[in-house]
Amino acid sequence: MQKLSSAFRALYSGAAPAEVRAEVNGALGGIIALAEAEGFSGNVWHCYIAWLLVGDENPFSHSCERRSAARGTLTELASADFENVRALLHFDFSELENYTQQSFYPLLRDYTPAVKTPVGEAVSALAKALGECGSAEEIMRLLSERYRSDGAGEFGLYTAFRLGSGAQLIPIVSLESVTLDTLVGYEVQKAQMRENIGAFAEGRPFNNMLLYGDAGTGKSTSMKALLNEYSARGVRMVEVYKRQFELLSDLFEALAGRNYRFIIFMDDLSFEENEVGYKHLKAIMEGGVGSMPENVMLCASSNRRHLVRETWRDRNDREFDGDVHRSDTMEERLSLAERFGCQVCFSDPSRAQYHDIVLTLAERAGISMDAEALCKAADAWELRHGGVSGRTARQFINHLSAAQDE
């Protein structure tokens, strides 16, 4: 928008057509780059305006997000802004086109991106509806409903984020479209996770959740699948690394009061003997002066049942480390895992379960091969590739699919 404003300033200051054309091309280049990155289609000028509107966080959008109607002065101020929005939607580009001797707006009216995305499709649908509004009041009603149903700002556009510096949230644009059905077996674990996340999504009592067990059994995949399953019900996910635990208090403050349910996901979490970061996490979860917001759940995945590396000397710390009381060190390290009230165990599959996973994945991949021969080949593969697990089965099927496509 600033580049387009620069083009008009150049136009009205009497700049040469070539100079104005350069400003216009810069503005259009930015809009096209955004359209390709986000997957906008149709009238990309309208998409650009819709993208700015849904991504903006302000008192009006926050009021609508909280399911309350904006009233009084706020409504009057918003009404004036939506008059400007209506003017922008029906902006006449002919003056710029005539001066620069190039016709660009028709090219923006029916744009097709190289790749469509869920965010792009949602913004494009909103842009189409905005273009059909006949008044500023209709635009305000449409956006008010959009803020109430899908939220405001980046939380209304994206479902997953990474934590950046200064507790800044970085959207994850391309989210893997995996479901819990993708994970073969583990039906008890799926039910346990759904029960806890379902309660969290509905605002009922829930527990922080720990997924632990053997490597390659689907712990991280399960979290992605749960987000895909519950995002339509207002669940969002923020991935946090253990080096960022000091930012959790600032993150909680930013998330509190928003009309979403946030899963703080710590993938592959574990601590060595000399690491003390787990103590900060303990204080954040329970026992600190501040408390976690009611709309935040902590979820962690780990290959370690108790998250912190344990040794036999921890059981005899009085003799080895001079502690006054026996096993105090062990109790201290166990206390972190105990703060996760929902603990879900993912163990390596049996040989029969491994074969079932291989056969199911092969069928999904369209691999036509005798079942007995397929299982024998899978057994030979796992001997050289990390043992029996769902990950090994997936890698084996990927190998067969690649060989089949040659």
Secondary structure per residue as TSV (DSSP state, phi and psi in degrees):
chain	resnum	aa	ss	phi	psi
A	1	M	-	360.0	-38.0
A	2	Q	H	-66.1	-37.9
A	3	K	H	-66.6	-37.4
A	4	L	H	-66.4	-38.9
A	5	S	H	-62.3	-38.9
A	6	S	H	-62.7	-36.5
A	7	A	H	-62.7	-42.3
A	8	F	H	-70.3	-36.3
A	9	R	H	-62.6	-40.3
A	10	A	H	-64.8	-39.5
A	11	L	H	-61.7	-49.4
A	12	Y	H	-77.4	-15.1
A	13	S	T	-87.7	0.2
A	14	G	T	83.0	22.3
A	15	A	-	-65.3	158.4
A	16	A	-	-65.7	150.1
A	17	P	H	-53.3	-36.4
A	18	A	H	-64.6	-37.4
A	19	E	H	-68.7	-42.7
A	20	V	H	-64.4	-40.2
A	21	R	H	-60.8	-39.0
A	22	A	H	-64.5	-39.7
A	23	E	H	-65.9	-42.1
A	24	V	H	-64.0	-45.1
A	25	N	H	-63.0	-34.8
A	26	G	H	-65.4	-41.6
A	27	A	H	-65.5	-45.0
A	28	L	H	-65.7	-37.0
A	29	G	H	-61.0	-39.5
A	30	G	H	-65.6	-39.9
A	31	I	H	-67.3	-42.2
A	32	I	H	-65.6	-40.2
A	33	A	H	-61.4	-41.3
A	34	L	H	-65.5	-41.2
A	35	A	H	-61.1	-39.8
A	36	E	H	-71.1	-40.5
A	37	A	H	-66.7	-38.5
A	38	E	H	-96.9	-15.9
A	39	G	T	84.2	35.5
A	40	F	-	-70.9	149.0
A	41	S	-	-140.7	158.9
A	42	G	B	86.9	-137.7
A	43	N	-	-79.9	100.5
A	44	V	H	-73.6	-20.3
A	45	W	H	-65.4	-45.6
A	46	H	H	-65.2	-37.5
A	47	C	H	-62.4	-40.3
A	48	Y	H	-62.3	-44.3
A	49	I	H	-65.1	-43.4
A	50	A	H	-61.6	-40.1
A	51	W	H	-63.4	-41.8
A	52	L	H	-63.8	-40.4
A	53	L	H	-68.6	-45.9
A	54	V	H	-73.6	-25.3
A	55	G	H	-86.3	-7.4
A	56	D	-	-85.7	133.9
A	57	E	-	-109.8	120.0
A	58	N	-	-150.3	171.4
A	59	P	H	-55.7	-35.9
A	60	F	H	-68.7	-48.7
A	61	S	H	-65.9	-37.0
A	62	H	H	-66.8	-38.1
A	63	S	H	-62.6	-42.7
A	64	C	H	-67.7	-39.1
A	65	E	H	-60.3	-35.5
A	66	R	T	-79.7	12.7
A	67	R	T	67.8	18.9
A	68	S	-	-110.8	146.3
A	69	A	-	-82.7	133.8
A	70	A	-	-69.2	136.1
A	71	R	-	-134.6	169.9
A	72	G	T	62.6	-137.9
A	73	T	H	-59.3	-36.7
A	74	L	H	-58.2	-41.4
A	75	T	H	-65.3	-41.6
A	76	E	H	-64.5	-42.4
A	77	L	H	-64.2	-42.4
A	78	A	H	-64.6	-38.6
A	79	S	H	-59.7	-42.0
A	80	A	H	-63.8	-40.2
A	81	D	H	-64.3	-39.1
A	82	F	H	-72.1	-21.6
A	83	E	H	-64.2	-40.7
A	84	N	H	-67.0	-38.1
A	85	V	H	-61.4	-43.5
A	86	R	H	-61.7	-40.5
A	87	A	H	-63.4	-39.6
A	88	L	H	-67.0	-39.0
A	89	L	H	-61.6	-33.0
A	90	H	T	-108.2	30.5
A	91	F	-	-64.2	139.3
A	92	D	-	-95.8	111.0
A	93	F	-	-87.1	0.9
A	94	S	H	-61.8	-35.1
A	95	E	H	-61.7	-44.7
A	96	L	H	-66.2	-41.5
A	97	E	H	-64.4	-41.8
A	98	N	H	-66.9	-39.9
A	99	Y	H	-71.3	-38.5
A	100	T	H	-90.3	-5.0
A	101	Q	T	57.7	41.1
A	102	Q	-	-144.3	137.4
A	103	S	-	-103.4	102.7
A	104	F	-	-110.5	-29.4
A	105	Y	H	-61.4	-40.3
A	106	P	H	-55.8	-30.7
A	107	L	H	-69.8	-23.1
A	108	L	H	-88.6	-10.8
A	109	R	H	-79.3	-24.3
A	110	D	T	-138.1	67.7
A	111	Y	B	-89.5	142.4
A	112	T	-	-124.2	116.3
A	113	P	-	-76.5	160.6
A	114	A	S	-65.8	-38.0
A	115	V	S	-135.9	129.4
A	116	K	-	-89.1	149.2
A	117	T	-	-130.9	158.3
A	118	P	H	-57.1	-40.6
A	119	V	H	-64.7	-44.3
A	120	G	H	-62.5	-39.7
A	121	E	H	-67.3	-39.1
A	122	A	H	-66.4	-44.4
A	123	V	H	-66.2	-40.0
A	124	S	H	-63.8	-40.1
A	125	A	H	-64.8	-41.4
A	126	L	H	-65.4	-41.1
A	127	A	H	-59.9	-42.1
A	128	K	H	-62.3	-43.4
A	129	A	H	-66.0	-38.3
A	130	L	H	-63.3	-40.2
A	131	G	H	-64.9	-22.5
A	132	E	T	-91.8	-6.0
A	133	C	-	-70.7	136.7
A	134	G	-	-94.7	-8.3
A	135	S	S	-152.1	165.8
A	136	A	H	-64.3	-33.0
A	137	E	H	-64.4	-40.2
A	138	E	H	-64.8	-40.1
A	139	I	H	-62.8	-42.8
A	140	M	H	-64.5	-41.7
A	141	R	H	-64.2	-42.6
A	142	L	H	-61.9	-47.4
A	143	L	H	-71.1	-33.9
A	144	S	H	-60.0	-43.4
A	145	E	H	-66.7	-38.0
A	146	R	H	-62.9	-43.3
A	147	Y	H	-65.3	-37.6
A	148	R	H	-68.7	-39.6
A	149	S	H	-83.6	-38.5
A	150	D	H	-118.9	-7.8
A	151	G	-	91.3	175.7
A	152	A	S	-116.8	155.9
A	153	G	G	73.7	-159.3
A	154	E	G	-64.8	-27.8
A	155	F	G	-66.8	-23.6
A	156	G	G	-83.1	-11.9
A	157	L	T	-106.8	-38.6
A	158	Y	-	-122.1	157.2
A	159	T	S	-110.0	-19.1
A	160	A	E	-129.3	144.9
A	161	F	E	-141.9	157.4
A	162	R	E	-111.0	151.4
A	163	L	E	-89.1	120.9
A	164	G	-	-98.3	-165.1
A	165	S	G	-68.5	146.9
A	166	G	G	64.4	28.3
A	167	A	G	62.7	23.7
A	168	Q	-	-76.4	137.6
A	169	L	E	-93.8	127.4
A	170	I	E	-109.2	116.0
A	171	P	E	-64.3	143.9
A	172	I	-	-98.6	105.7
A	173	V	-	-72.7	-46.4
A	174	S	S	-101.2	102.1
A	175	L	-	-102.9	132.2
A	176	E	-	-60.2	128.5
A	177	S	-	-86.2	60.9
A	178	V	-	-98.4	148.8
A	179	T	-	-123.5	167.6
A	180	L	G	-65.2	-24.7
A	181	D	G	-67.2	-22.0
A	182	T	G	-63.3	-31.9
A	183	L	S	-82.0	112.5
A	184	V	-	-79.1	129.9
A	185	G	S	82.0	-158.7
A	186	Y	-	55.0	41.3
A	187	E	H	-66.7	-37.2
A	188	V	H	-63.4	-42.9
A	189	Q	H	-65.2	-41.0
A	190	K	H	-60.5	-44.2
A	191	A	H	-64.2	-40.4
A	192	Q	H	-63.6	-43.0
A	193	M	H	-68.4	-42.6
A	194	R	H	-62.9	-38.5
A	195	E	H	-62.6	-43.7
A	196	N	H	-72.8	-46.3
A	197	I	H	-67.4	-36.3
A	198	G	H	-61.0	-42.6
A	199	A	H	-63.9	-41.2
A	200	F	H	-62.3	-45.7
A	201	A	H	-63.3	-31.0
A	202	E	T	-91.8	1.7
A	203	G	T	79.2	14.2
A	204	R	-	-89.2	167.2
A	205	P	-	-56.9	139.3
A	206	F	-	-144.2	173.9
A	207	N	-	-124.4	147.5
A	208	N	-	-59.5	149.1
A	209	M	E	-123.9	134.8
A	210	L	E	-120.8	122.1
A	211	L	E	-103.3	115.7
A	212	Y	E	-130.4	160.5
A	213	G	E	141.8	-163.6
A	214	D	S	-68.5	153.8
A	215	A	T	-67.8	145.9
A	216	G	T	75.6	19.0
A	217	T	S	-100.2	0.4
A	218	G	S	105.5	19.5
A	219	K	H	-67.0	-51.9
A	220	S	H	-66.7	-39.5
A	221	T	H	-60.2	-38.5
A	222	S	H	-61.8	-39.3
A	223	M	H	-67.6	-40.5
A	224	K	H	-62.2	-41.8
A	225	A	H	-65.4	-40.8
A	226	L	H	-63.9	-38.2
A	227	L	H	-63.2	-45.4
A	228	N	H	-60.6	-34.8
A	229	E	H	-76.4	-33.7
A	230	Y	H	-110.5	0.7
A	231	S	G	-63.7	-33.5
A	232	A	G	-66.3	-15.6
A	233	R	G	-100.9	18.1
A	234	G	T	91.5	11.4
A	235	V	E	-87.0	132.7
A	236	R	E	-125.6	158.9
A	237	M	E	-128.8	138.0
A	238	V	E	-123.9	120.3
A	239	E	E	-87.6	128.3
A	240	V	-	-127.5	137.2
A	241	Y	-	-97.7	156.4
A	242	K	G	-66.0	-22.6
A	243	R	G	-69.8	-10.7
A	244	Q	G	-104.3	9.7
A	245	F	G	-59.1	-28.5
A	246	E	G	-67.3	-15.2
A	247	L	G	-91.7	-4.5
A	248	L	H	-61.7	-38.5
A	249	S	H	-61.9	-43.2
A	250	D	H	-65.7	-37.9
A	251	L	H	-64.6	-44.7
A	252	F	H	-59.2	-40.3
A	253	E	H	-63.4	-37.7
A	254	A	H	-71.8	-29.7
A	255	L	H	-89.5	-23.4
A	256	A	T	-62.9	136.7
A	257	G	T	87.9	-10.7
A	258	R	S	-79.1	151.9
A	259	N	S	-86.6	50.4
A	260	Y	S	-137.7	167.1
A	261	R	E	-114.8	120.9
A	262	F	E	-107.5	125.5
A	263	I	E	-95.8	119.5
A	264	I	E	-91.6	109.2
A	265	F	E	-103.3	124.6
A	266	M	E	-115.6	101.3
A	267	D	T	-84.8	140.8
A	268	D	T	52.6	50.5
A	269	L	-	-85.2	130.1
A	270	S	-	-163.3	159.6
A	271	F	B	-131.9	141.2
A	272	E	-	-85.1	172.0
A	273	E	T	-57.1	-39.8
A	274	N	T	-88.9	2.2
A	275	E	-	-91.2	134.3
A	276	V	-	-115.1	6.8
A	277	G	H	-61.0	-25.1
A	278	Y	H	-64.8	-25.2
A	279	K	H	-67.6	-36.5
A	280	H	H	-66.1	-41.1
A	281	L	H	-64.2	-39.2
A	282	K	H	-58.8	-45.5
A	283	A	H	-66.0	-35.1
A	284	I	H	-66.5	-42.2
A	285	M	H	-72.4	-45.7
A	286	E	T	-153.2	138.4
A	287	G	T	105.3	-18.9
A	288	G	S	-77.8	169.2
A	289	V	S	-64.4	-45.8
A	290	G	S	-82.5	159.2
A	291	S	-	-121.2	159.0
A	292	M	-	-69.6	142.7
A	293	P	-	-61.8	152.4
A	294	E	T	-69.7	-14.8
A	295	N	T	-100.5	20.5
A	296	V	E	-124.7	133.6
A	297	M	E	-123.6	138.9
A	298	L	E	-97.1	129.0
A	299	C	E	-127.9	137.2
A	300	A	E	-135.0	147.1
A	301	S	E	-117.7	144.2
A	302	S	E	-159.3	150.2
A	303	N	S	-83.0	-8.6
A	304	R	S	-106.3	129.9
A	305	R	T	-61.0	-39.0
A	306	H	T	-109.7	9.9
A	307	L	S	70.7	-38.9
A	308	V	B	-103.4	134.9
A	309	R	-	-59.9	131.1
A	310	E	-	-115.3	149.3
A	311	T	-	-131.4	164.1
A	312	W	G	-64.8	-27.8
A	313	R	G	-67.0	-21.5
A	314	D	G	-62.3	-29.1
A	315	R	G	-78.1	-19.7
A	316	N	G	-122.1	42.4
A	317	D	H	-65.0	-20.5
A	318	R	H	-66.9	-39.0
A	319	E	H	-78.8	-42.3
A	320	F	H	-83.9	-40.9
A	321	D	T	-113.7	1.0
A	322	G	-	78.4	16.6
A	323	D	-	-64.9	149.7
A	324	V	S	-73.6	-41.3
A	325	H	S	-109.6	140.1
A	326	R	T	-68.8	139.2
A	327	S	T	67.5	16.0
A	328	D	H	-62.1	-38.4
A	329	T	H	-61.9	-43.4
A	330	M	H	-63.4	-44.2
A	331	E	H	-62.8	-37.5
A	332	E	H	-62.3	-41.5
A	333	R	H	-77.9	-29.2
A	334	L	H	-73.2	-22.7
A	335	S	H	-66.8	-22.2
A	336	L	H	-69.1	-50.5
A	337	A	H	-61.3	-31.8
A	338	E	T	-66.8	-16.2
A	339	R	T	-79.1	-8.6
A	340	F	-	-95.6	101.8
A	341	G	S	-72.4	-21.0
A	342	C	E	-112.0	107.6
A	343	Q	E	-115.3	122.2
A	344	V	E	-116.4	122.5
A	345	C	E	-95.4	126.9
A	346	F	E	-114.1	105.5
A	347	S	-	-103.9	160.3
A	348	D	-	-57.6	141.7
A	349	P	-	-70.4	156.6
A	350	S	-	-70.9	173.3
A	351	R	H	-60.8	-41.5
A	352	A	H	-66.0	-40.9
A	353	Q	H	-66.7	-37.2
A	354	Y	H	-61.2	-43.9
A	355	H	H	-63.2	-38.3
A	356	D	H	-63.9	-40.6
A	357	I	H	-63.0	-45.8
A	358	V	H	-60.6	-46.3
A	359	L	H	-64.5	-39.9
A	360	T	H	-66.2	-45.4
A	361	L	H	-65.9	-36.6
A	362	A	H	-64.2	-40.8
A	363	E	H	-63.9	-42.3
A	364	R	H	-64.7	-33.6
A	365	A	H	-83.6	-4.0
A	366	G	T	74.0	29.0
A	367	I	-	-89.0	116.8
A	368	S	-	-97.8	104.5
A	369	M	-	-152.1	142.8
A	370	D	-	-54.7	133.8
A	371	A	H	-58.8	-43.2
A	372	E	H	-65.4	-43.2
A	373	A	H	-65.9	-37.0
A	374	L	H	-64.4	-43.4
A	375	C	H	-66.4	-39.0
A	376	K	H	-63.6	-42.0
A	377	A	H	-65.4	-37.4
A	378	A	H	-65.8	-37.6
A	379	D	H	-64.9	-41.3
A	380	A	H	-65.8	-36.8
A	381	W	H	-65.6	-44.5
A	382	E	H	-67.9	-25.3
A	383	L	H	-64.2	-29.1
A	384	R	H	-103.4	-3.3
A	385	H	T	-135.6	45.4
A	386	G	T	94.1	7.9
A	387	G	S	87.6	-176.1
A	388	V	S	-77.5	119.4
A	389	S	S	-167.1	166.0
A	390	G	H	-64.4	-36.5
A	391	R	H	-63.5	-43.2
A	392	T	H	-61.7	-41.7
A	393	A	H	-61.4	-43.1
A	394	R	H	-62.2	-43.6
A	395	Q	H	-64.4	-37.5
A	396	F	H	-64.0	-44.7
A	397	I	H	-67.0	-38.0
A	398	N	H	-60.7	-39.5
A	399	H	H	-63.1	-45.5
A	400	L	H	-64.7	-40.3
A	401	S	H	-64.4	-40.9
A	402	A	H	-65.2	-41.0
A	403	A	H	-66.4	-34.1
A	404	Q	H	-69.9	-30.4
A	405	D	H	-81.3	-12.0
A	406	E	-	-69.8	360.0
